[in-house]
Amino acid sequence: MNTVRWEIFALLRDYASLVPARFIQIPSNISFAEMNRCLVELIALNPHFQLYAPSNQYQRSFWKTMVRQLEDLLNRSGEEDEEIDPRILDHYLSTLPTSGPTPGSSAPSLRGQICDRGLPLGEPPSKSFVTYFWKPKLNQVQEHSHQDMVNLTHYRSSTLEESRTTIEGGTTGLRTWFASHMLARYLIQNPSIVEGKCVLELGSGIGYLGIIVASLQQLSPKVSSSLWLTDVNEEVLSQCRRNVQLPCNISSTHKSVEFRVLDWEEVLHSNVKPLENLLQNQINPDVIIGADIVFDPALVPPLVAVIALVLQLGYKSGIQRSAIIALTVRKAETFQSFLDHAREEGLFFEDIPLPEANGFEIVDAVETGASADNVRVLRITLHQT
Ligand SMILES: C[S@@+](CC[C@H](N)C(=O)[O-])C[C@H]1O[C@@H](n2cnc3c(N)ncnc32)[C@H](O)[C@@H]1O
């Protein structure tokens, strides 16, 4: 099944990226038989999801919703010979907890514990594999005239194991944030920014953007690309390494991805030489990237100082570097402080128009409160370009 209707692809994409089941609707133009078949072939039996499955909690909620919608579809269709494929029901049942309450106990029954969303009440969302689909620029042109059908072979996917809460273990870094989707989209549409280059990412989190950059570099025929993924938090960085190296990601074949603890506050140390040495002699980047790293007013001065330092070190050695930073404007003052500090450091910035969605909306905004309306992508340089 290489070519599917756009609506079926959207359902696959939503399942893979864990869009809450309450937002997923079986498309009205799809027959019961086609839906039955697609759910089995593309989702239930998909070998990728067997190896990199969404959390049990998510699957339970998804299949519960699908079974309910399939029943409605069947009732409306009046097809008496049809039935829900038993593999769908088996799949749903396999996600339900096996042990019920102890006889005689006052614990609520299994079904009673399942609230409307199909999740036991009070249970926080668990860590999960998440798969994001994306289309390399080359294939975006090819499919232009057939937008009602999607050729799955034109898509790539990036899989990560991530937390589903916004803050866990005191860090925001264990999940993928909306701004990194926007920056990824921009880089996918402008791959020459990273192809054949040395890219330094600040505050990489668990690596979504890193996987995209490493994949774009791998897909390019140019040689000698490299990528440095840096973050202050070692646990986040370890998860980032595991994600980049998942065998299903093209990034796992990249020979030159480095993972390095880099705390922006090092720039405030009295001896900045070790940091300069790292940035100039070891990394020596062509371009700096960062997504959703402007969020804490206290971190704005060191962050801006690190960006300025990398650009200045480049200038001194005759390399014109730039930084591309995507941020979600949650508080106008934090964003303003970022711009003010950047000006004080002698930096110039220009807004990069947000890339077209290309029919590929990012539904994750539902959970993080971010949307394209409050995301800015900035190109920062030392001299006006
Ligand atoms: C909101 S998360 C964004 C993660 C990722 N870029 C994304 O968009 O999904 C902010 C990231 O900045 C990192 N961070 C926070 N303070 C830092 C510091 N002082 N130096 C370096 N990284 C830091 C966090 O560990 C976290 O991974």
The ligand as an ORCA input file, in Angstrom:
! r2SCAN-3c Opt
* xyz 0 1
  C      11.995     24.090     25.635
  S      13.322     22.977     25.504
  C      13.561     22.923     23.735
  C      14.178     21.622     23.299
  C      14.287     21.446     21.787
  N      15.141     22.438     21.190
  C      12.913     21.484     21.141
  O      12.561     22.529     20.557
  O      12.184     20.493     21.194
  C      14.726     23.958     26.034
  C      16.047     23.217     26.012
  O      17.090     24.125     26.449
  C      17.968     23.422     27.319
  N      18.629     24.386     28.216
  C      18.085     25.033     29.265
  N      19.020     25.776     29.886
  C      20.181     25.622     29.197
  C      21.501     26.133     29.356
  N      21.821     26.936     30.375
  N      22.446     25.767     28.461
  C      22.121     24.918     27.454
  N      20.897     24.391     27.251
  C      19.930     24.733     28.120
  C      17.063     22.457     28.056
  O      17.765     21.360     28.617
  C      16.099     22.035     26.959
  O      16.550     20.907     26.267
*
